[in-house]
Amino acid sequence: QVQLVESGGGLVQPGGSLRLSCAAPGSIFRFATMGWYRQAPGKQRELVATITNAGRTNYADSGKGRFTISRDNAKNMVYLQMNSLKPEDTAVYYCNSALGSANYWGQGTQVTVSS
């Protein structure tokens, strides 16, 4: 059972920042494309950002210029720095690991943007 563990969610005011972290097993992290997805109440899960094992990044339009995904290959960690947060960013954020046909998810961390 592959386990991805997210942390760093919470309540933040509009315009604020949060940094999400995700720890993954080294057995998969090294070659996997890591990503962050989110799901708001009543909506489908959607892509936030991905980063390949070579460091190539991809962002959904909603986060471009505000969110930064990064990875630390020595620590088997992936991060999502979120700045200038908006109420519409409120969602459960999930860490994802994709390698070939293997696709793993974390349990999710709640991000709430509200004054």
Buried (B, 14 or more C-beta within 10 A) or exposed (E): EBEBBBEBBEEBEEEBEBBBBBBBBEEBBEEBBBBBBBBBEEEEBEBBBBBBBEEEBEBBEBBEEBBBBBBEEEEBBBBBBBBEBEEEBBBBBBBBBBBEEEEBBBEBBEBBBEE
